[in-house]
Amino acid sequence: MPPVTVLLGAITPSPSPLIPSPSLRPRESRTLLPAAAVGAGALLCSAPATPIPDPRGGRKPLPAMAQTHDAFTPPASEERVEIANKHAERLVGLLHDTGSNKIVVLCHGFIATKNDSLILDLTAALTKNGISVFRFDFSGNGESEGQFEYGNYWKEADDLHSVVLYLYQKSYDIAAVVGHSKGGDVVVLYASIYDDVRKIVNLSGRFDLKKGIEERIGEGSIDRINKEGYLDIKDKYENLNYRVTKESLMERLNTDMRAASISISKECRFLTVHGSADKTIPVEDAYEFAKLIPNHKLHVIEGANHNYTAHRKEVAEAVVSFITSDGA
């Protein structure tokens, strides 16, 4: 990650100290609503997909792995889709339809988008095996509407639910949802609330959300946010990357992944994949998920880092194998 500098925000009147919180919010209804009754998840519009914009101008080609197809597997069609979440914000995604109604939803991580290279490589691997894919930007990220927030774990789980409802309305059979890094935590939370997807894949998610904060936003940042109200995080060129508010920090500190893990139904098949050389989120976090989630499989990839930079084939094979195994 590029170095960041921290700019203190305006002082807020008498901020209260950061304190640990209540736990997991109440489990929501697990009954899938009929299409006519659903507001969030409604299709706004769709259009053929275009190549990925390159901020330096022109169009950026897809990575090599994402362009390859087996000689006997025709390329999936691509369609841009916009879905309204429960806040009436547009979630922008790309639907890769292989002709099969079996589909996998891919969820990106922190400060990433649906065009993250790992997401693209997983898309290529799944569609090569005849499985349709939907990849999208969470609200406040990429092309989707909404305000970016440092936390937003629960809201992103709600975004995912809007996507799932839409795909079910379109008669897709959702084989799995897959999330990387922060997206891995989001799919854990999702599985703790809903019983409408039978397979969940967590790639490199963090178990203890109280850890890793100061490594990313600066030493002493929690105390500074408690005192000043927020921090603006800038890159080495002094461009604003994002703001961490006290509210969003508290949401992260109060999100209990232990409570979420033990509340996942044993009917849900769960896979955690983690790299043994992950320096962003230690592999020990994966073992914590494995201890608590009832119907769980753990796959550790030796030597892999957080983004599986040199292990894309191994992570793709693990995901495809799990999704296509019996019960998919």
MARLUM-676064 format. One record per residue: x, y, z of N, C-alpha, C, CB in turn. Coordinates in steps of 0.1 Angstrom, whole numbers, plus 5000, padded with zeros to 4 digits. Last residue first. Glycine has a CB too. Layout:
BEGIN
XYZXYZXYZXYZ
...
# end
This chain:
BEGIN
476447174951476347304944475147324938477547324935
476446914959475647004967475547144961476147014981
479746844950478446794953477746894962478446654960
481547124936481446994943480046964946482247004956
481747374925481247274916481147134923482047254904
482747524946481447564941480847454932481547694932
485247404950484247414961482847434955484647524971
486547444925486347314930485247304941487647254936
486647724924485847654914485547514919486547644901
488447784946487047834946486147754936487047984941
490747644939490047614951488647664951490847684963
491347764914491047624915490347584927492347534913
491948024923490848004914490347854914491148044900
494247974938493048024945491748004936493148174948
495947874919495647794930494347844937496747794940
496248094901495647964896495247884908496747894888
497348294916495948314911495348174907495948414899
499748334930498948214932497548224927499048174947
501048574931501648464923500948334925503148444928
499048724945499648774933500248664925500648874937
497048714965497348594957498148624944496048514954
496748924982496148934969496448814960496449064962
498348845004496948885006496148884993496849025012
500348564992500148684999498648724999500948804992
501248224996500448324990500348444998499048264987
502648015008503348115002502548224995504148054991
499947785006501347805010502047915002502147675011
496747845013497647835001499047875006497147924989
494447665031495547755032496447735020496347735045
491147625035492147595025493247705026491547595010
488647475054489747575054490747525043490347585067
485147455057486347395051487347505050486047335037
482247405078483347495073484547405067483947575084
479647445093479947365082481047425073478647335073
480047645116479647505117480047415105478147495118
482747855125481647835115481347685114482047895101
484847825144483547875148482447845138483548015151
487347755134486947705147485447725150487747765158
487547905111487447755110486947695123488747695106
488048165120486848135113486547985113486848185099
490648105130489548145139488148125133489748295143
492148055108491847945117490747975127493147915124
492148305096491448205089491148085099492248155077
493848445114492448485113491648375106492248615106
496348335108495748295120494248335121496448355132
497348475086496548345083495948295096497548245078
496848835089497548705092496648585090498048705106
496549065064495748995074496348855077494248975069
498949135053497949235055496949185066497149265042
500648935047501149025057500049135060502449095052
500348595040499548725040500048815051498048695042
501448345036502348465037501648595036503348455025
499348175033500148155045501148275047500948025044
496148295024497548275021498448265033498048385012
493048135025493948235030495348195026493848245046
489548065024490848055017491748165022490748055001
486847895036487748005039489047975032487948035054
483547805028484947785025485747915029485147745010
480547645039481447765040482847725037481347825053
477247575034478547525033479547645031478647425020
474547595056475347675047476747615046475447825051
473547445076473047405063473847485052471547435061
474247565099475047455095474647395082474847345106
474147925097473447795097474447685093472247805088
475948135119475748085105475147945105477048085097
476648215144475248225140474948175126474748365142
479348215146478648105153477148105150478848125168
480048445131480448315127479648205133481948295130
478948665145478448635132478848495128479048735122
480548655168479048635169478448595156478348755175
483048705156482848585164481348555164483448595178
482748965145482848845136482648715143484148855129
481149235153481549115160481548995151480649085173
481749565151481249445143481949325148481549475128
482749775165481549705171481049595162480549805172
484749875149485149825162483949745168485549935171
483149965127484049855125484449795138485349905118
481750165139480950055133481949935131480350105119
483750345147482950265157482250155151482050365164
484450435122485450365130484750275140486450455136
482150575115482550465107483550375114483150505093
482150775135481050685134481450555126479850755127
484550915131484350845143483250735142484050935155
485650865097484850935107484850845120483450965102
488050895075487650795085486950885096488850715091
488050955040487951015053487450895063486951135054
490450905014489150885020489250945034488850735021
492451034998491950904995490650875001492950805000
493451344986492551274996492151144991491351364999
496851384978495451374973494651294984495451304960
499551404984498551484992497151494986499151634992
501051204974500951334966499951434972500451294951
500750994990502051064991502051194982503150974986
497251035001498450964995499651044995498050914981
495451075032495951125019497051035014496451265020
492651075052493850995047494251035033493450835048
491451265078491551255063492851175059491451395056
489651165106490951185100490751175085491951075105
487451305132487751235119489151255115486751275108
487451385159486151355152486351285139485451485149
489451425177489251525167487951505159490351535157
489451215196489651355200489151455190491151375203
489050985181488251005193488351145197488750915204
491151015162489751025158488851045170489350895150
493350975180493151105173491751125168494151115161
493050715188492950825198492750955191494250825206
493350595163492150575171491950685181492150435178
495950655155494850715148493550695156494650645134
498350565164497650665173496350715166498550775176
499650525132499850495146499150605154501350485150
497550475104498550555111498550525126498350695109
495950325088495650465088496550545097494250495092
496950055089496550115077496450265077495150055073
497750005115498649975104498250035091498749815103
495450075129496550175129497650135119497150175143
493949845122493449975119494650075118492450025130
494549585129494849625116494449765112494149535106
491749485150493149485146493349535132493749335147
489149475153489749575162491249575158489649535177
488249255139488149385132488749505141486749425128
489348955135489249055146489349195140490349025157
489348835109488448785120488248895131489048665126
489248935075489748955088488848905099490149105090
489548715046488848805055489548815068487448765056
490548555025491448645032490748745041492348715022
487648485011489048495007489748595015489148514992
484948295017485648405023487148395019485548405039
482048185002483548175001484148305007484048144987
479147985007479848115009481348095009479448175023
476147844995477647834996478247974997478247754984
473447904994473847775001475347765002473347664994
471548175003472648134995473348015002473748244992
469648245022469248235008470348204998468548365004
469548315049469748175045469448145030468848085054
471148595065470248535055470548385053470348605042
473048655085471648715085470748635077471748855080
475348525082474848525095473448585096475748605105
475948575056475548435059474948425073476748345058
476848845059475648805050475048665054476048805035
479148815074477948885079476748845072478149035079
480648685053480448625066479148685073481648635076
480648885034479948755031479748675044480648675020
482249075047480849105043480048975040480849195031
484748955049483948985061482449005058484549105069
485348955022485248825029484448845042486548775032
485549225016484349155011484249015017484549134996
487949265028486749325035485549255029486749475033
488948985012489449085022488249135029490249195015
486448894989487848904991488149015002488648924979
483748664986484248794989485648794993483448855001
481148504969482548504971482948644975483348444959
478248304969478748434970480248434975477948534979
476848044948477748094959477848244958479148024958
474747994931475547874936476347924948476447824925
471648094925472948144930473648034937472648264940
470148074896470347984907471648024913470347834903
467948324883469248264884469248174897470348374885
465548464879465548314878466948254877464848274866
465448724886465748694872465948544869466948774868
465148704913463948754905464148724890463748904907
467748634919466648544921465448574913466348524936
468948884913469248764906468248654907470648714910
467749054933467549074919467848954910468449194915
468648934957467248934954466948954939466549044962
471448984954470948844955469448844951471148784969
471449264955471949194943471349054943473449184943
470549304981469749364970470149294957470049514969
472549174996471249124996470349174984470549155009
474649354991474749214986473349154985475749134994
473749575006473949584992473949444985475249654988
473849455032472549485026472649505011472049615033
476649435034475849315034474449335029475849255048
477149715033477549635022476949495022479149615022
476149775058475449835046475849755034475849985044
477949645075476549605074475849655062475849645087
480349785069480249635067478749595066480949565079
481150055071480050015061479849865059480350075048
484050205073483350085078482450035068482650115092
484650425057485750335061485150205066486550395072
482550495029482850495043483850395046481550465051
481350685002482350595006482550605021483750604999
477950724995479150785001480150675006478750875013
476450654962476550644977477850704982476450504982
476650444933476250564940476450544955474850604937
479350274916478050274923477850404931478050164933
481750254904480750334897479450344904480450264884
483750254933483650234918482650324912483450084915
481650294962482850244955482650234940483250104961
479250354972480350444976481650404970480450444990
478150014973477850154973478950244979476550184982
480249784955479549824967479249974966480249784980
480149684922480749774931479749804943481049914924
480149334911479549464912480349554922478149454917
479649054891480549124899480049274899482049114893
478248744885477948884886478948944896476448894892
478548474862479148554872478548694873480648564871
477948124853477748274851478248344863476248304849
480047864845479247924855479148074853479847894869
481747734828480347734824479447794835479847604822
484447754833483747634837482247634836484047604852
484848004825485447904817484847764821486947894820
483648144846482948134833483548034824483048274826
485648104866484248054867483548034854483448144877
487948224855487948084859486548024860488648064872
487048494851487548414840487448264843488948454836
486448564878485448564868485848474856485148714863
489048554889487948454894486848454884487448494907
490148764875490648624873489748524878492048614880
488648984885488648944870489148804868489449044863
489348974912487948954908487848914893487149084911
492049034909491648904915490248874911491848904930
491949304899492449194890492149054896493949204889
488849484901490049434907490549314900489849404922
486449574892487549554882488849514888487649674874
484849624913484549504905485549474895483149514899
487349764935486149774927485849634921486249884916
488649894967488749824954487449834946489049664957
488649964993489250054983489549984970490550134988
488349635003488449775007489249854997489149785021
487149394978487649434991487649584993488949384994
484249264960485549314961485849364976485749434952
482448974953482449094961483949144964481749074975
480548794930481848824935481848964941482848824923
478248534927478348674929479748704936477248734939
477548294903478248324915478448474915479748254914
474848084890475648204890476348224903474748324887
473047894867473947884879474848004879474647754880
472047914842471347994852472047984866469847954854
474147944814473747864825473047964835474947794832
475148134797473948054792473447954803474447974780
476948284809477448174801476348094794478348084810
477048614815476148504813476748404804474748564808
478048844836478748754827477848624825480248714831
477149154845476649024844477348944833475149024842
478449404865478549334852478149194853480049344846
476949684883477649554881477749514867476949454890
476249934905476649904892477349774891477450024885
473550044924474749954924475049914910474449834934
472150344932472450254921473750174924472550334908
470050384961471350414954471550304943472550414964
467950334978467650384964468950434957466650504965
468550184999468650335001468450404988470050375007
468649924991467549965000467450115003467549895013
469749964957469749904970468649964979471149934977
468949894923468749984934468949904947467350044933
471349814898470349764908470149864919470749624913
472349784865472249874877471049834885472050024872
474649614844473349614851473449714863472949464857
476049524814476049624825474649624831476549764820
476949214803475849304803476049394816474449244803
478548974782478649074793477549174792480049134793
478648624776478248754772478348844784476748754766
481548414778480348464783479948594778480348464799
482948224750483048334760481648374765483648464753
482447864750482348004743482448114754481048014735
484547614754483747694762483647834755484147704776
486447474740485147414740484147504748485147274744
488847594746488447584732487047544730489347484724
488547824773488747694768488247684754488047584777
489748154772488648064773489047924767487348124765
491148454785491348314780490048234782492448244786
491048694797490648684783490648544778491548774776
491948674823490548704821490048704807490148834827
494648634819493848524824492348544822494048504839
495448894811495448784802494648664806496948734801
493149164820494349084822494248954814494449044836
491649374794491549284805492749204807490349184804
493049694785492649554782492549474794493649484772
491650004789492649914795492149774791492749934810
491450274767490850164773491850064777489750094764
492250624770492050504763491350394771493350454758
493750744800493250764787493150634780494150864779
494450704826495450774818495050794803496750684818
492350554836492450694840493450774832492750704854
490650344815491950364820492050514823493050324810
487650144819488250274816489650284822487450394821
487349834804487549904816488250034813488449824826
484849814777486149784783486349874795487249804773
481349774785482449834778483749794784482249984777
478349574782479549624790480549684780480149504798
475049674773476249604770477449664777476549594755
472849754800473449784787474649694785473849934786
470049834821471149744817471649784803470749594818
468549974850468749964836469949874833469150104830
467349884874467250024870467450024855468250114877
465749624891466549664880466349804876466449564868
465549614926464849634913465949674903463749734915
466749604950467049494941466349504928466649364947
464149714971465549704968465849584959466449694981
461449604969461849734964463249734961461449844974
459449324964460749364967460949504961461849264962
457149204956457149264969458449334972456749174980
457449074933456549184933456649264946455149144930
459148854940459648964932458749094933459848924918
458748754974458448744960458848874953456948714958
461548724997460248794993460048764978460348944995
462748465015462948535003461548594998463548454992
463248475049462248435039462448525027460848445044
464648545071465348465061464448425050465848345068
464748865087463948755082464748685071462748815076
467848905106466648955099465948835093467149045087
469148915139468948835126467748885119468948685129
470249215153469349105153469249045139467949145157
473849275153472449325152471549205150472249425141
476249175177475649155164474249205164475749015160
476649405204477049295195476349305182476749175202
477749685216476849585214477249495203475449635212
481149775221479749785218478949665219479549835205
483649965235483149855228481649845229483749725234
484150325229483950205238483450095230483050245250
485750615227485350505219485250385229486450465208
484250895245485350805242484850685234485950755255
482651175228482651065238483750965235481251005239
483751505222483451365217483551265228484451335206
483151805225483151695235482851555230482151735246
482651895193482451935207482351805215481152005208
485451835171484051825174483851845189483451685169
487851995152487551935165486051945167488252015176
488551895118488051995128487651925141486952075122
491151645114489951725110489651825121488751625108
494551605105493551605115492351695110494051665128
495851395081495451535084494351535094495051605071
498451175075497151195082496951345085497251115096
499551005046499751105056498451135063500351235051
500750685034499750785036500150885047498350725040
502450495009502450565022501350665023503750625025
500550234992501450354992501350425005500950454981
500849885000500050005000500950125000499150005012
# end
